[in-house]
Amino acid sequence: MGFLRNSSSQPEIEDATAVNDVGFHSIRGRFPFKRNPNHHRHRSFSDRQLPRTNTTTNRSHLHNRFTRKGFLWLFPFFFFKGKSRFYVMIITVVFLFALASMVIQSSIASVWQRNEHGMDLLKELKFGSTLKFVPGRVSKRFLSGYGLDKVRSQPRIGVRAPRIALILGHTKIDPQSLTLVTVVQNLQKLGYIFKIFAVGNGRAHSIWENIDGGLSLLSTEQQGQIDWSIFEGVIVDSLDAKEAISSLMQEPFCSVPLIWIIQEDTLSSRLPFYDKMGWEHLVSHWRSAFSRASVVVFPDFTYPFLFPLDQMLYSELDTGNFFVIPGSPVDVWAAESYSKAHTKDKLRELSGFGKNDMVVLVVGSSIFYDDLSWDYAVAMHSIEPLLTKYARKNDAAESFKFVFLCGNATDGYNDALQEVASRLGLPHGSIRHYGLNGDVNSVLLMADIILYGSAQDVQGFPPLLIRAMTFEIPVITPDLHVLRKYIVDGVNGIFFTKHNPEALMNAFSLLLSNGRLSKFAQGIASSGRQLAKNVLALECITGYARLLENVLSFPSDALLPRPVSQIQQGAWEWKLFQNEIELSVHLPKVDDDDSIGKVTIVHAIEKELASLNYSTSIPDNETEFTDKVTKLDWDVLREIEISEENEMLEMEEVEERMEKDAGVWDEIYRNARKSEKLKFEANERDEGELERTGQPVCIYEIYDGAGVWPFLHHGSLYRGLSLSRREQRQRSDDVDAVSRLPLLNDTYYMDILCEMGGMFAIANKVDSIHRRPWIGFQSWRAAGRKAALSTEAEKVLEETMHGYFKGDVIYFWGRLDMDGGFIGSNHVLTFWSMCDILNGGNCRTVFQDAFRQMYAMPPHAEALPSMPEDGGYWSALHSWVMPTPSFLEFIMFSRMFVDSVDGLHRDSSQLRICMLGSSEIEKKHCYCRMLELLINVWAYHSARKMIYINPNTGSMEEQHPVEQRKGFMWAKYFNFSLLKSMDEDMAEAADDGDHPRDMWLWSMTGEVHWQGIYEREREERYRLKMDKKRKTKEKLYDRMKNGYKQKTLGL
């Protein structure tokens, strides 16, 4: 966020509509129009029936300063004529701008003196400067990114659509749902697939269900059972979904792109109170939550601002990832709902306007710096001719009323304007003022003409104009760039040159005919209504499409979405919500009734964390506590503690002197065992470890973060294998892979090896941890993707392990077609084509180069082992079981292969470029996807029987029978004797310090053994034995020579 000169930002309005307003009153309260900090949003119906003008005689200090000599000094040219009047007019205009500068500078300084951050921003403001939202360091990358233009020009093989998870905080019928439904449907046309989750329920449930992908309710128990890694990104639509993404804030899901859309002001309205109460930990909590998001998206430019008012909105939580995508139907929705429940004639009658009155409403910029807005002070010069020409008319058939909508109703604006009217000789009641803390919709609906008097540049389309155009009221605006982008002059509205009163007079006259609105004005109002209905829809849709291209990481197997230029729809999906809007006018608001009594996530966290700051309750009136702890309070507290301590000591002494019955021996023993268990609980063996005693197999579940703990199993068959010490489960006997293999302390190698690093850790001195005939592994991703063994399949597998088997065999249950959406495509894709798809199209190239270097094959020799196209299944997700000796043989082959791949990577001139991935996440885990498929190449060519277990039913089926492999297997390269001799040669080189490169990966991935080490260890043991024997002989000889002497016992 930052400031730029000659620009502004445009907030929206608080909805203070009648009881029939639907779904927007809680949203529009975010606008900084409420100048009175004590103003409460939820007024009663009687308070909101009609707009009220302020007739109080109390005035602000600024107003008193002006009224001592009258307001006429703003327009001194009335006292002069001819050239003198012209020269005085020029001087007055210059003075008005100077006054505006002083007002803005003094008001900003007076407010920002209360904010240290504001003092820094104050130095950047100069005359004519206005606030503008500038994306932070993180968001700038997304704003300046070129999307997928460069990637689309490169060759790519994709087989599935990109997947996005959408988490809804609720499914109510409101403008936010309309916005999101429109965006999602258009993104689906570009090729995205959405999986939709909902935390709460509502009347829009059926609408979301009809969208492709369906809707799944996300209960509290299910929130930790989602594998977010299968999605290219996650979109969250509100603060209410915060708890649903708690696992996204833990590893291994921290790298999943998260787009958080903030459309409510519940939190922003509480931030000033947190600062006042000194609850910095609450602010830090939300700042930490916002920092997890890749980008925080707001629908309006006012959200990220730090206003020089009491409301700071969300700027205090900005960590550089705030982003704005303008566009929301909330203003149109609010106006449509309000117009169905109110009529213009009735509102004008309640407000005291006549049927023949021509009501001209003057609105301006929505950012106000002080009680008297400099924006309005400068605008008075432009509209002065209008006032003098039309407001003075007081005919019964032609009466003009000028209404100013700005500030609060209690700030003395009305008195100031009435003073101007009297000095200009205008009739009483010809000028009125209404505050933005009142019923804004009623003021807009009563108007006949809307004049946008602000000359400040704005970033977004002013929401007041959208509502006015929806009410079918003609608008007159200055020729600002953002307005010219959407409004056609003379069709949807009328432009005038800013700071040009004559141009404004000409534009105003076009809308009048005999004191009434002309047909031209009626045509502009009708066209403006059509424009306002979908004015920012296309910009919103394309904004999200471009954001996804810049934020998401598209893996190698994912198809790229279609270009943003193919989006044709520029309208909201009103047809899906129109019936609900019509129905909501006549029926109670079901969604709002359901939410009554429910505590929002903001207040729930506030209640939970506020107690950490010595407060157990949140005051409803938000008044600050004035009681302070004094020295006397501390003395009283100290006396109470001393008294309680003395009383406790006395009771202990009395209990020690009293006789007690020792009780029966069984009770004493039970209590002693209970105490011992509590004392040594940390050293107790896990129940699963005790149950594994005598079991023939143990399956190690590999995981690398606390976010996947809910996916892990418990019991005799499984044991956790943690790749991170900090993320290891505390009350379990999980294996710490880092302590068993120091290489994993290096995060670079842990990332590129993934689950294979855990297997290397188990194989390193395997006898110290695993002494069972069978060993198995299963990645946590298998459970996350519903491919883990069911209870029935587990029983079948255990029974098979106990039974008799002949030959070497591998049982697997994670199929390759389950990992990436290849179901039903086996007749098209081969093993190596799937490997290429998962590895950036370079799997075959890298594999054969590594295989050739591993076996020192000549350059012209074929180095890619053949894999059959028989339609059988291949193993994936590291989910398999095999005999322990076979596992050690596989690890022996894998260590040499990984070292060869790493050698190729390090010998390359581009060390930091990963050829096996296209996205950032794939490049971070460079070798992982190839190593996941390596088990298939080794098992097939080493003549292992491969049996697929159905994870649901437990049924078994042999894949790629050994008899059919004859003539295709490269058995000589996978022979155990050859692999063993290669392993010993590398161990000898490591033992001699003859490393082929500086960072030799093989020597760090496990044990280093060869015959020379065995002989050296045997010689060492023989030397120790002979040394001990020699010492024993010397001791016996000394005793025989000198005899046995009794040591002196004492003097």
HUJO-V925889 format. One record per pair of residues at least 24 apart in sequence whose C-alpha atoms are under 6 Angstrom apart, sorted by the first residue. I is the first residue (numbers start at 1). GAP is how many residues later the second one is. Records with the same first field share a line. If there is no record, write none. Layout:
I: GAP, GAP
//
This chain:
1: 132, 133, 134, 135
2: 131, 132
3: 128, 129
4: 128
5: 124, 125
6: 123, 124
7: 123, 125, 450, 451
8: 122, 123, 124, 449, 450
9: 123, 292, 449, 450
10: 292, 448, 450, 452
11: 291
12: 451
16: 423
17: 422
20: 565
21: 316
23: 151
27: 237
30: 235
33: 403
34: 403
35: 373
51: 388
53: 381
54: 355, 360
59: 353
71: 349
72: 351
100: 274
101: 26
107: 262, 263
111: 197
136: 184, 185
137: 183
138: 182, 183
139: 182
142: 408
147: 402, 403
158: 399, 400, 401
159: 398
160: 398, 399
161: 31, 397, 398
162: 30, 396
163: 30, 31, 68, 69
164: 30, 67, 68, 69, 70
165: 29, 30, 31, 69
166: 30, 68, 69
167: 30, 31, 69
168: 30, 69
169: 30, 31, 69, 71, 72
170: 30, 31
171: 30, 31, 33, 34
172: 30, 31, 32, 419
173: 30, 31
175: 154, 155
182: 390, 391
183: 358
190: 371, 372
191: 370
202: 389
227: 557
233: 24, 25, 319
234: 24
235: 24, 25
236: 24, 25
237: 24
238: 24
240: 361
247: 460
250: 457
251: 454, 456
252: 453
257: 37
258: 35, 36
259: 34, 35, 36
260: 36
261: 35, 36
262: 36
268: 45, 46
287: 30
295: 26, 27
296: 25, 26, 27
297: 26, 27
298: 26
299: 25, 26, 27, 28
300: 26
325: 215, 218
326: 214
327: 209, 213
331: 136
332: 135
335: 132
344: 101, 102
348: 98
357: 42, 43
358: 41, 42, 43
359: 42, 88, 89
360: 42, 87, 88, 89, 90
361: 41, 42, 43, 86, 89
362: 41, 42, 89, 90
363: 42, 89
364: 88, 89, 90
365: 89
379: 74
382: 119
391: 39
392: 34
398: 117
401: 29, 30
402: 29
403: 28, 29, 30
404: 29
405: 29, 30
406: 29, 30
407: 28, 29
408: 27, 28, 29
409: 25, 26
444: 24
449: 25
450: 25
451: 24, 25
452: 25
466: 66
469: 59, 60
470: 59, 62
472: 53, 54, 57
473: 52
474: 50, 51
491: 33
492: 32, 35, 36
493: 31
534: 37
537: 33, 34, 35
538: 32
553: 366
554: 365
555: 364
556: 281, 282, 284, 362
557: 280, 281
686: 46, 47
688: 27, 28
691: 25
692: 24
696: 76, 77, 78
697: 75, 77, 78
698: 77
699: 77, 78
700: 77
701: 76, 77, 78
702: 77
703: 77
711: 72
737: 24
751: 174
752: 173, 174, 175, 176
753: 175
754: 174
764: 242, 243
773: 110, 111
774: 108, 109, 110
775: 106, 107, 109
776: 104, 105
777: 102, 103
778: 100, 101
779: 98, 99
789: 162
790: 161, 162
793: 158, 160, 161
796: 158
808: 136
809: 135, 136
810: 71, 72, 136
811: 69, 70, 136, 137
812: 67, 68, 136
813: 135, 136, 138
814: 61, 62, 63, 65
815: 59, 60, 61
816: 58, 59, 60
826: 45
839: 77, 78
840: 76, 77, 78
842: 74
850: 50, 51
854: 46
872: 87
895: 107
899: 102, 103
941: 28, 29, 30
942: 29, 32
984: 26
//
